[in-house]
């Protein structure tokens, strides 16, 4: 699910925060570490690709889970400094990479990891 821009910004050892859209309540489902360089995709990897039988995402990267769980983003947003507009929080979760292409600050990443661990 990466664009060429993401391949230039996301590197090994970076962390990815997985926010799943269209959930109620809006939820963060996990934090993963990038463990490889980007490569051109040759295999269908996502459900929508398998449904269509077409390669939809040109680039792939390997990741390792740091923590997987479920955190209500509506509740957690109050604690996250990178979300400046607490009412319009969804704008910070759009794009690849999200947060307007900026890294999530380390304290916010730790807050998310701790919340996921507490809610496993």
The first five atom37 places (N, CA, C, CB, O) and aatype in JSON, in Angstrom:
{
  "aatype": [20, 20, 20, 20, 20, 20, 20, 20, 20, 20, 20, 20, 20, 20, 20, 20, 20, 20, 20, 20, 20, 20, 20, 20, 20, 20, 20, 20, 20, 20, 20, 20, 20, 20, 20, 20, 20, 20, 20, 20, 20, 20, 20, 20, 20, 20, 20, 20, 20, 20, 20, 20, 20, 20, 20, 20, 20, 20, 20, 20, 20, 20, 20, 20, 20, 20, 20, 20, 20, 20, 20, 20, 20, 20, 20, 20, 20, 20, 20, 20, 20, 20, 20, 20, 20, 20, 20, 20, 20, 20, 20, 20, 20, 20, 20, 20, 20, 20, 20, 20, 20, 20, 20, 20, 20, 20, 20, 20, 20, 20, 20, 20, 20, 20, 20, 20, 20, 20, 20, 20],
  "atom_mask": [
    [1, 1, 1, 1, 1],
    [1, 1, 1, 1, 1],
    [1, 1, 1, 1, 1],
    [1, 1, 1, 1, 1],
    [1, 1, 1, 1, 1],
    [1, 1, 1, 1, 1],
    [1, 1, 1, 1, 1],
    [1, 1, 1, 1, 1],
    [1, 1, 1, 1, 1],
    [1, 1, 1, 1, 1],
    [1, 1, 1, 1, 1],
    [1, 1, 1, 1, 1],
    [1, 1, 1, 1, 1],
    [1, 1, 1, 1, 1],
    [1, 1, 1, 1, 1],
    [1, 1, 1, 1, 1],
    [1, 1, 1, 1, 1],
    [1, 1, 1, 1, 1],
    [1, 1, 1, 1, 1],
    [1, 1, 1, 1, 1],
    [1, 1, 1, 1, 1],
    [1, 1, 1, 1, 1],
    [1, 1, 1, 1, 1],
    [1, 1, 1, 1, 1],
    [1, 1, 1, 1, 1],
    [1, 1, 1, 1, 1],
    [1, 1, 1, 1, 1],
    [1, 1, 1, 1, 1],
    [1, 1, 1, 1, 1],
    [1, 1, 1, 1, 1],
    [1, 1, 1, 1, 1],
    [1, 1, 1, 1, 1],
    [1, 1, 1, 1, 1],
    [1, 1, 1, 1, 1],
    [1, 1, 1, 1, 1],
    [1, 1, 1, 1, 1],
    [1, 1, 1, 1, 1],
    [1, 1, 1, 1, 1],
    [1, 1, 1, 1, 1],
    [1, 1, 1, 1, 1],
    [1, 1, 1, 1, 1],
    [1, 1, 1, 1, 1],
    [1, 1, 1, 1, 1],
    [1, 1, 1, 1, 1],
    [1, 1, 1, 1, 1],
    [1, 1, 1, 1, 1],
    [1, 1, 1, 1, 1],
    [1, 1, 1, 1, 1],
    [1, 1, 1, 1, 1],
    [1, 1, 1, 1, 1],
    [1, 1, 1, 1, 1],
    [1, 1, 1, 1, 1],
    [1, 1, 1, 1, 1],
    [1, 1, 1, 1, 1],
    [1, 1, 1, 1, 1],
    [1, 1, 1, 1, 1],
    [1, 1, 1, 1, 1],
    [1, 1, 1, 1, 1],
    [1, 1, 1, 1, 1],
    [1, 1, 1, 1, 1],
    [1, 1, 1, 1, 1],
    [1, 1, 1, 1, 1],
    [1, 1, 1, 1, 1],
    [1, 1, 1, 1, 1],
    [1, 1, 1, 1, 1],
    [1, 1, 1, 1, 1],
    [1, 1, 1, 1, 1],
    [1, 1, 1, 1, 1],
    [1, 1, 1, 1, 1],
    [1, 1, 1, 1, 1],
    [1, 1, 1, 1, 1],
    [1, 1, 1, 1, 1],
    [1, 1, 1, 1, 1],
    [1, 1, 1, 1, 1],
    [1, 1, 1, 1, 1],
    [1, 1, 1, 1, 1],
    [1, 1, 1, 1, 1],
    [1, 1, 1, 1, 1],
    [1, 1, 1, 1, 1],
    [1, 1, 1, 1, 1],
    [1, 1, 1, 1, 1],
    [1, 1, 1, 1, 1],
    [1, 1, 1, 1, 1],
    [1, 1, 1, 1, 1],
    [1, 1, 1, 1, 1],
    [1, 1, 1, 1, 1],
    [1, 1, 1, 1, 1],
    [1, 1, 1, 1, 1],
    [1, 1, 1, 1, 1],
    [1, 1, 1, 1, 1],
    [1, 1, 1, 1, 1],
    [1, 1, 1, 1, 1],
    [1, 1, 1, 1, 1],
    [1, 1, 1, 1, 1],
    [1, 1, 1, 1, 1],
    [1, 1, 1, 1, 1],
    [1, 1, 1, 1, 1],
    [1, 1, 1, 1, 1],
    [1, 1, 1, 1, 1],
    [1, 1, 1, 1, 1],
    [1, 1, 1, 1, 1],
    [1, 1, 1, 1, 1],
    [1, 1, 1, 1, 1],
    [1, 1, 1, 1, 1],
    [1, 1, 1, 1, 1],
    [1, 1, 1, 1, 1],
    [1, 1, 1, 1, 1],
    [1, 1, 1, 1, 1],
    [1, 1, 1, 1, 1],
    [1, 1, 1, 1, 1],
    [1, 1, 1, 1, 1],
    [1, 1, 1, 1, 1],
    [1, 1, 1, 1, 1],
    [1, 1, 1, 1, 1],
    [1, 1, 1, 1, 1],
    [1, 1, 1, 1, 1],
    [1, 1, 1, 1, 1],
    [1, 1, 1, 1, 1],
    [1, 1, 1, 1, 1],
    [1, 1, 1, 1, 1]
  ],
  "atom_positions": [
    [[0.82, -1.18, 0.0], [0.0, 0.0, 0.0], [0.86, 1.24, 0.0], [-0.93, 0.0, 1.19], [0.5, 2.25, 0.61]],
    [[1.97, 1.18, -0.65], [2.9, 2.3, -0.58], [3.02, 3.01, -1.91], [4.26, 1.81, -0.13], [2.88, 2.41, -2.98]],
    [[3.26, 4.27, -1.84], [3.56, 5.08, -3.01], [5.07, 5.26, -3.07], [2.82, 6.45, -2.96], [5.78, 4.89, -2.14]],
    [[5.56, 5.83, -4.17], [6.99, 6.09, -4.25], [7.42, 7.04, -3.15], [7.35, 6.67, -5.62], [8.54, 6.93, -2.65]],
    [[6.56, 7.98, -2.76], [6.88, 8.89, -1.68], [7.12, 8.13, -0.38], [5.76, 9.92, -1.5], [8.06, 8.44, 0.36]],
    [[6.28, 7.15, -0.09], [6.45, 6.36, 1.13], [7.76, 5.59, 1.1], [5.27, 5.39, 1.31], [8.41, 5.44, 2.14]],
    [[8.15, 5.1, -0.06], [9.39, 4.32, -0.15], [10.6, 5.2, 0.13], [9.52, 3.67, -1.53], [11.66, 4.69, 0.52]],
    [[10.47, 6.49, -0.06], [11.57, 7.41, 0.23], [11.57, 7.85, 1.69], [11.49, 8.62, -0.68], [12.61, 8.24, 2.21]],
    [[10.42, 7.79, 2.34], [10.31, 8.3, 3.72], [10.38, 7.21, 4.78], [9.02, 9.04, 3.88], [10.86, 7.46, 5.89]],
    [[9.93, 6.0, 4.47], [9.87, 4.92, 5.45], [11.05, 3.99, 5.23], [8.53, 4.14, 5.35], [11.26, 3.46, 4.14]],
    [[11.82, 3.79, 6.3], [13.08, 3.02, 6.23], [13.09, 1.9, 7.28], [14.29, 3.96, 6.44], [12.28, 1.9, 8.21]],
    [[14.01, 0.94, 7.11], [14.16, -0.08, 8.16], [14.37, 0.56, 9.53], [15.34, -1.02, 7.83], [15.07, 1.56, 9.66]],
    [[13.76, -0.04, 10.53], [13.73, 0.36, 11.94], [12.64, 1.4, 12.23], [15.09, 0.9, 12.36], [12.37, 1.68, 13.4]],
    [[12.03, 1.99, 11.21], [10.88, 2.87, 11.44], [9.71, 2.03, 11.94], [10.48, 3.65, 10.13], [9.64, 0.82, 11.69]],
    [[8.79, 2.69, 12.64], [7.6, 2.01, 13.12], [6.38, 2.49, 12.36], [7.41, 2.24, 14.63], [6.26, 3.67, 12.03]],
    [[5.48, 1.56, 12.1], [4.23, 1.84, 11.41], [3.09, 1.62, 12.39], [4.07, 0.94, 10.14], [3.03, 0.6, 13.07]],
    [[2.19, 2.58, 12.46], [1.02, 2.48, 13.32], [-0.17, 2.16, 12.42], [0.78, 3.81, 14.14], [-0.47, 2.91, 11.49]],
    [[-0.83, 1.04, 12.68], [-1.92, 0.59, 11.84], [-3.26, 1.07, 12.4], [-1.91, -0.93, 11.7], [-3.74, 0.58, 13.41]],
    [[-3.82, 2.04, 11.7], [-5.16, 2.56, 11.99], [-6.09, 1.96, 10.95], [-5.21, 4.16, 11.98], [-5.85, 2.1, 9.75]],
    [[-7.13, 1.3, 11.4], [-8.05, 0.64, 10.48], [-9.28, 1.53, 10.31], [-8.45, -0.78, 11.0], [-9.95, 1.87, 11.28]],
    [[-9.55, 1.9, 9.08], [-10.69, 2.77, 8.79], [-12.0, 1.98, 8.85], [-10.53, 3.43, 7.4], [-12.01, 0.75, 8.76]],
    [[-13.06, 2.72, 9.0], [-14.42, 2.16, 8.99], [-14.65, 1.16, 10.13], [-14.7, 1.49, 7.66], [-15.39, 0.19, 9.96]],
    [[-14.03, 1.4, 11.28], [-14.34, 0.6, 12.46], [-15.1, 1.49, 13.43], [-13.04, 0.02, 13.12], [-14.97, 2.71, 13.39]],
    [[-15.87, 0.89, 14.29], [-16.6, 1.66, 15.29], [-16.34, 1.04, 16.66], [-18.12, 1.7, 14.98], [-16.78, -0.09, 16.89]],
    [[-15.66, 1.69, 17.53], [-15.11, 3.04, 17.37], [-13.85, 3.01, 16.5], [-14.79, 3.66, 18.76], [-13.28, 1.95, 16.29]],
    [[-13.42, 4.18, 15.99], [-12.19, 4.24, 15.21], [-11.04, 3.67, 16.05], [-11.87, 5.71, 14.77], [-10.89, 4.02, 17.22]],
    [[-10.24, 2.78, 15.45], [-9.28, 2.02, 16.26], [-7.89, 1.92, 15.64], [-9.81, 0.66, 16.5], [-7.73, 1.83, 14.42]],
    [[-6.91, 1.94, 16.53], [-5.55, 1.57, 16.17], [-5.41, 0.09, 16.51], [-4.46, 2.45, 16.93], [-5.79, -0.34, 17.6]],
    [[-4.88, -0.68, 15.57], [-4.84, -2.14, 15.72], [-3.45, -2.69, 15.99], [-5.39, -2.78, 14.49], [-3.31, -3.85, 16.35]],
    [[-2.4, -1.87, 15.81], [-1.07, -2.39, 16.09], [0.03, -1.42, 15.7], [-0.87, -3.68, 15.38], [-0.19, -0.44, 14.99]],
    [[1.23, -1.74, 16.19], [2.44, -1.02, 15.83], [3.43, -2.06, 15.33], [3.03, -0.19, 17.05], [3.64, -3.09, 15.97]],
    [[4.05, -1.8, 14.19], [4.96, -2.73, 13.54], [6.27, -2.03, 13.23], [4.33, -3.3, 12.26], [6.3, -0.82, 13.01]],
    [[7.35, -2.79, 13.2], [8.66, -2.26, 12.84], [9.0, -2.69, 11.42], [9.77, -2.73, 13.83], [8.79, -3.85, 11.06]],
    [[9.51, -1.78, 10.61], [9.96, -2.09, 9.26], [11.29, -2.83, 9.38], [10.1, -0.79, 8.37], [12.22, -2.34, 10.02]],
    [[11.38, -4.02, 8.76], [12.59, -4.85, 8.9], [13.27, -5.16, 7.57], [12.23, -6.14, 9.59], [14.17, -6.0, 7.51]],
    [[12.85, -4.48, 6.51], [13.5, -4.7, 5.21], [13.46, -3.41, 4.41], [12.82, -5.86, 4.43], [12.79, -2.44, 4.77]],
    [[14.17, -3.42, 3.32], [14.06, -2.33, 2.36], [12.84, -2.58, 1.48], [15.35, -2.21, 1.5], [12.32, -3.69, 1.41]],
    [[12.4, -1.53, 0.82], [11.28, -1.65, -0.1], [11.69, -2.45, -1.32], [10.76, -0.28, -0.51], [12.85, -2.42, -1.73]],
    [[10.74, -3.15, -1.89], [10.97, -3.89, -3.14], [9.73, -3.76, -4.02], [11.3, -5.4, -2.85], [8.63, -3.47, -3.53]],
    [[9.91, -3.97, -5.28], [8.78, -3.96, -6.2], [7.96, -5.22, -5.95], [9.25, -3.87, -7.7], [8.5, -6.32, -5.89]],
    [[6.67, -5.05, -5.81], [5.78, -6.17, -5.5], [5.68, -7.12, -6.68], [4.38, -5.66, -5.12], [5.59, -6.7, -7.83]],
    [[5.7, -8.4, -6.37], [5.52, -9.43, -7.4], [4.42, -10.42, -7.01], [6.84, -10.18, -7.64], [4.04, -11.27, -7.81]],
    [[3.92, -10.3, -5.78], [2.94, -11.23, -5.25], [1.73, -10.45, -4.71], [3.56, -12.12, -4.13], [1.9, -9.39, -4.11]],
    [[0.55, -10.97, -4.93], [-0.66, -10.36, -4.37], [-0.61, -10.57, -2.85], [-1.97, -10.98, -5.0], [-0.46, -11.7, -2.39]],
    [[-0.74, -9.49, -2.09], [-0.58, -9.59, -0.64], [-1.8, -9.13, 0.15], [0.6, -8.78, -0.22], [-1.9, -9.45, 1.33]],
    [[-2.71, -8.41, -0.45], [-3.83, -7.81, 0.27], [-5.16, -8.39, -0.22], [-3.83, -6.29, 0.11], [-5.26, -8.85, -1.36]],
    [[-6.15, -8.36, 0.65], [-7.46, -8.94, 0.31], [-8.04, -8.34, -0.96], [-8.43, -8.74, 1.47], [-8.61, -9.06, -1.78]],
    [[-7.91, -7.02, -1.14], [-8.49, -6.41, -2.34], [-7.73, -6.84, -3.6], [-8.49, -4.88, -2.21], [-8.32, -6.88, -4.68]],
    [[-6.46, -7.14, -3.47], [-5.72, -7.66, -4.62], [-6.18, -9.08, -4.96], [-4.2, -7.64, -4.34], [-6.34, -9.43, -6.12]],
    [[-6.38, -9.88, -3.92], [-6.83, -11.26, -4.16], [-8.23, -11.28, -4.76], [-6.82, -12.05, -2.85], [-8.53, -12.12, -5.6]],
    [[-9.08, -10.34, -4.33], [-10.44, -10.26, -4.88], [-10.43, -9.93, -6.36], [-11.25, -9.23, -4.12], [-11.19, -10.51, -7.14]],
    [[-9.57, -8.99, -6.76], [-9.53, -8.56, -8.16], [-8.57, -9.39, -9.01], [-9.14, -7.1, -8.25], [-8.65, -9.4, -10.23]],
    [[-7.64, -10.1, -8.33], [-6.63, -10.85, -9.07], [-5.57, -9.96, -9.69], [-7.29, -11.67, -10.15], [-4.8, -10.4, -10.54]],
    [[-5.52, -8.69, -9.25], [-4.57, -7.72, -9.8], [-3.65, -7.19, -8.72], [-5.31, -6.57, -10.46], [-4.03, -7.06, -7.56]],
    [[-2.43, -6.91, -9.12], [-1.46, -6.28, -8.23], [-1.79, -4.79, -8.16], [0.01, -6.52, -8.72], [-1.62, -4.07, -9.14]],
    [[-2.26, -4.33, -6.99], [-2.72, -2.96, -6.83], [-1.67, -2.07, -6.17], [-3.99, -2.92, -6.03], [-1.71, -0.85, -6.34]],
    [[-0.75, -2.65, -5.42], [0.23, -1.89, -4.65], [1.62, -2.25, -5.16], [0.11, -2.18, -3.12], [2.06, -3.39, -5.04]],
    [[2.31, -1.27, -5.73], [3.56, -1.51, -6.45], [4.75, -1.87, -5.57], [3.91, -0.3, -7.24], [5.69, -2.5, -6.05]],
    [[4.72, -1.49, -4.31], [5.88, -1.69, -3.45], [5.49, -2.45, -2.19], [6.51, -0.35, -3.08], [4.37, -2.32, -1.69]],
    [[6.43, -3.25, -1.69], [6.21, -4.0, -0.45], [7.43, -3.86, 0.44], [5.91, -5.49, -0.75], [8.54, -3.6, -0.02]],
    [[7.18, -4.05, 1.74], [8.23, -4.01, 2.75], [7.86, -5.05, 3.81], [8.4, -2.56, 3.38], [6.68, -5.28, 4.06]],
    [[8.85, -5.66, 4.43], [8.58, -6.62, 5.5], [8.48, -5.88, 6.82], [9.67, -7.71, 5.56], [9.21, -4.91, 7.07]],
    [[7.58, -6.34, 7.68], [7.39, -5.74, 9.0], [7.35, -6.84, 10.05], [6.08, -4.89, 9.04], [7.08, -8.0, 9.76]],
    [[7.62, -6.43, 11.29], [7.53, -7.34, 12.43], [6.62, -6.66, 13.46], [8.95, -7.67, 13.05], [6.77, -5.47, 13.72]],
    [[5.69, -7.42, 14.03], [4.8, -6.79, 15.02], [5.55, -6.44, 16.31], [3.63, -7.73, 15.34], [6.32, -7.24, 16.84]],
    [[5.31, -5.24, 16.79], [5.78, -4.83, 18.11], [4.67, -5.13, 19.11], [6.17, -3.31, 18.15], [4.91, -5.72, 20.16]],
    [[3.46, -4.71, 18.77], [2.29, -5.01, 19.59], [1.05, -4.95, 18.69], [2.16, -4.02, 20.79], [0.93, -4.07, 17.84]],
    [[0.15, -5.9, 18.91], [-1.11, -5.95, 18.18], [-2.23, -5.95, 19.22], [-1.2, -7.22, 17.23], [-2.14, -6.64, 20.23]],
    [[-3.25, -5.19, 18.96], [-4.37, -5.11, 19.9], [-5.46, -4.25, 19.32], [-3.9, -4.56, 21.25], [-5.71, -4.24, 18.12]],
    [[-6.12, -3.52, 20.2], [-7.22, -2.66, 19.78], [-7.33, -1.5, 20.75], [-8.56, -3.46, 19.71], [-7.52, -1.69, 21.95]],
    [[-7.2, -0.28, 20.22], [-7.3, 0.92, 21.05], [-8.29, 1.87, 20.4], [-5.91, 1.6, 21.25], [-8.21, 2.16, 19.2]],
    [[-9.21, 2.35, 21.19], [-10.21, 3.32, 20.75], [-9.51, 4.66, 20.53], [-11.37, 3.45, 21.79], [-9.09, 5.31, 21.49]],
    [[-9.38, 5.07, 19.28], [-8.67, 6.3, 18.97], [-9.43, 7.53, 19.45], [-8.44, 6.4, 17.47], [-8.8, 8.54, 19.79]],
    [[-10.74, 7.48, 19.5], [-11.5, 8.62, 20.01], [-11.09, 8.95, 21.44], [-13.01, 8.33, 19.94], [-10.99, 10.12, 21.8]],
    [[-10.86, 7.92, 22.24], [-10.43, 8.14, 23.62], [-8.95, 8.51, 23.7], [-10.7, 6.89, 24.45], [-8.58, 9.38, 24.48]],
    [[-8.12, 7.86, 22.92], [-6.67, 8.05, 23.01], [-6.22, 9.4, 22.42], [-5.96, 6.93, 22.29], [-5.18, 9.92, 22.83]],
    [[-6.96, 9.95, 21.49], [-6.52, 11.18, 20.79], [-6.2, 12.32, 21.74], [-7.59, 11.63, 19.82], [-5.34, 13.16, 21.44]],
    [[-6.86, 12.37, 22.89], [-6.62, 13.44, 23.87], [-5.19, 13.4, 24.41], [-7.61, 13.33, 25.04], [-4.66, 14.42, 24.84]],
    [[-4.57, 12.23, 24.37], [-3.22, 12.04, 24.91], [-2.12, 12.17, 23.86], [-3.13, 10.69, 25.57], [-0.94, 12.12, 24.2]],
    [[-2.48, 12.34, 22.61], [-1.51, 12.33, 21.52], [-1.2, 13.75, 21.05], [-2.02, 11.49, 20.34], [-2.07, 14.45, 20.54]],
    [[0.04, 14.16, 21.23], [0.46, 15.51, 20.87], [0.47, 15.79, 19.38], [1.81, 15.76, 21.41], [0.26, 16.93, 18.98]],
    [[0.7, 14.76, 18.54], [0.77, 15.01, 17.1], [-0.61, 15.32, 16.52], [1.37, 13.81, 16.38], [-0.7, 15.87, 15.43]],
    [[-1.68, 14.97, 17.24], [-3.03, 15.32, 16.8], [-3.38, 16.66, 17.42], [-4.08, 14.21, 17.21], [-3.83, 16.74, 18.57]],
    [[-3.16, 17.71, 16.66], [-3.38, 19.08, 17.15], [-4.86, 19.41, 17.25], [-2.68, 20.08, 16.24], [-5.31, 19.99, 18.24]],
    [[-5.62, 19.05, 16.22], [-7.06, 19.31, 16.19], [-7.76, 18.04, 16.66], [-7.55, 19.73, 14.75], [-7.98, 17.12, 15.88]],
    [[-8.12, 18.0, 17.93], [-8.69, 16.78, 18.53], [-10.03, 16.42, 17.91], [-8.84, 16.96, 20.04], [-10.38, 15.24, 17.87]],
    [[-10.8, 17.39, 17.44], [-12.09, 17.11, 16.81], [-11.9, 16.55, 15.4], [-12.96, 18.37, 16.77], [-12.66, 15.69, 14.96]],
    [[-10.89, 17.05, 14.7], [-10.64, 16.62, 13.32], [-9.48, 15.66, 13.22], [-10.39, 17.82, 12.44], [-8.67, 15.76, 12.29]],
    [[-9.38, 14.73, 14.15], [-8.22, 13.84, 14.25], [-7.99, 13.0, 13.0], [-8.39, 12.93, 15.43], [-6.85, 12.62, 12.73]],
    [[-9.03, 12.69, 12.24], [-8.89, 11.79, 11.1], [-7.93, 12.33, 10.04], [-10.24, 11.54, 10.47], [-7.3, 11.55, 9.33]],
    [[-7.8, 13.65, 9.93], [-6.9, 14.23, 8.93], [-5.45, 13.82, 9.18], [-7.03, 15.76, 8.93], [-4.65, 13.78, 8.24]],
    [[-5.1, 13.52, 10.42], [-3.74, 13.12, 10.76], [-3.46, 11.66, 10.41], [-3.48, 13.35, 12.23], [-2.33, 11.2, 10.49]],
    [[-4.51, 10.94, 10.02], [-4.38, 9.51, 9.75], [-4.58, 9.19, 8.28], [-5.38, 8.74, 10.58], [-4.71, 8.02, 7.9]],
    [[-4.61, 10.22, 7.45], [-4.79, 10.02, 6.01], [-3.46, 10.13, 5.29], [-5.79, 11.06, 5.43], [-2.55, 10.85, 5.72]],
    [[-3.36, 9.4, 4.21], [-2.16, 9.47, 3.39], [-1.19, 8.36, 3.72], [-1.48, 10.8, 3.56], [-1.34, 7.65, 4.71]],
    [[-0.2, 8.22, 2.86], [0.84, 7.21, 3.04], [2.18, 7.86, 2.79], [0.63, 5.99, 2.1], [2.51, 8.13, 1.63]],
    [[2.98, 8.13, 3.81], [2.63, 7.94, 5.21], [1.71, 9.04, 5.72], [3.9, 7.89, 6.05], [1.67, 10.14, 5.17]],
    [[0.98, 8.72, 6.77], [0.02, 9.66, 7.35], [0.74, 10.72, 8.17], [-1.0, 8.91, 8.23], [1.96, 10.85, 8.09]],
    [[-0.02, 11.47, 8.95], [0.49, 12.59, 9.76], [1.21, 13.61, 8.88], [1.44, 12.07, 10.87], [2.28, 14.11, 9.23]],
    [[0.61, 13.89, 7.74], [1.16, 14.87, 6.8], [2.59, 14.51, 6.39], [1.14, 16.28, 7.41], [3.4, 15.39, 6.11]],
    [[2.89, 13.22, 6.35], [4.21, 12.74, 5.94], [5.28, 12.89, 6.99], [4.63, 13.46, 4.72], [6.46, 12.69, 6.7]],
    [[4.9, 13.24, 8.21], [5.88, 13.45, 9.29], [5.86, 12.27, 10.26], [5.57, 14.77, 10.06], [4.82, 11.65, 10.45]],
    [[6.99, 11.95, 10.87], [7.01, 10.88, 11.86], [6.15, 11.23, 13.07], [8.45, 10.59, 12.31], [6.03, 12.4, 13.44]],
    [[5.56, 10.23, 13.67], [4.84, 10.41, 14.93], [5.91, 10.55, 16.01], [3.85, 9.2, 15.24], [6.81, 9.71, 16.09]],
    [[5.84, 11.58, 16.85], [6.86, 11.76, 17.9], [6.96, 10.53, 18.81], [6.55, 13.0, 18.73], [5.96, 9.86, 19.07]],
    [[8.17, 10.26, 19.28], [8.42, 9.09, 20.12], [7.49, 9.01, 21.34], [9.86, 9.11, 20.59], [6.97, 7.93, 21.61]],
    [[7.26, 10.1, 22.08], [6.34, 9.98, 23.22], [4.94, 9.52, 22.81], [6.25, 11.32, 23.95], [4.31, 8.74, 23.53]],
    [[4.44, 9.98, 21.67], [3.13, 9.56, 21.19], [3.15, 8.09, 20.79], [2.68, 10.43, 20.01], [2.2, 7.35, 21.06]],
    [[4.23, 7.67, 20.14], [4.35, 6.26, 19.75], [4.34, 5.37, 21.0], [5.66, 6.03, 18.94], [3.69, 4.32, 21.01]],
    [[5.05, 5.79, 22.04], [5.07, 5.01, 23.28], [3.69, 4.99, 23.94], [6.11, 5.59, 24.25], [3.3, 3.97, 24.5]],
    [[2.97, 6.09, 23.88], [1.61, 6.13, 24.43], [0.72, 5.12, 23.72], [1.01, 7.55, 24.31], [-0.06, 4.41, 24.35]],
    [[0.84, 5.05, 22.39], [0.04, 4.11, 21.6], [0.43, 2.68, 21.94], [0.22, 4.38, 20.09], [-0.45, 1.83, 22.13]],
    [[1.72, 2.39, 22.01], [2.19, 1.04, 22.34], [1.68, 0.62, 23.72], [3.74, 0.97, 22.3], [1.19, -0.49, 23.89]],
    [[1.8, 1.49, 24.69], [1.33, 1.18, 26.05], [-0.17, 0.93, 26.08], [1.69, 2.31, 27.02], [-0.64, 0.02, 26.76]],
    [[-0.93, 1.74, 25.34], [-2.39, 1.55, 25.3], [-2.76, 0.23, 24.64], [-3.06, 2.71, 24.54], [-3.67, -0.46, 25.09]],
    [[-2.04, -0.13, 23.58], [-2.3, -1.42, 22.92], [-1.96, -2.57, 23.86], [-1.49, -1.54, 21.62], [-2.71, -3.55, 23.93]],
    [[-0.87, -2.47, 24.57], [-0.5, -3.55, 25.52], [-1.53, -3.69, 26.64], [0.91, -3.28, 26.13], [-1.82, -4.79, 27.09]],
    [[-2.07, -2.58, 27.09], [-3.05, -2.6, 28.17], [-4.39, -3.18, 27.73], [-3.25, -1.2, 28.72], [-5.16, -3.67, 28.55]],
    [[-4.67, -3.11, 26.43], [-5.98, -3.53, 25.91], [-5.94, -4.81, 25.12], [-6.55, -2.47, 25.05], [-6.88, -5.08, 24.36]],
    [[-4.91, -5.63, 25.25], [-4.84, -6.87, 24.47], [-5.99, -7.77, 24.76], [-3.56, -7.6, 24.74], [-6.09, -8.86, 24.19]]
  ]
}
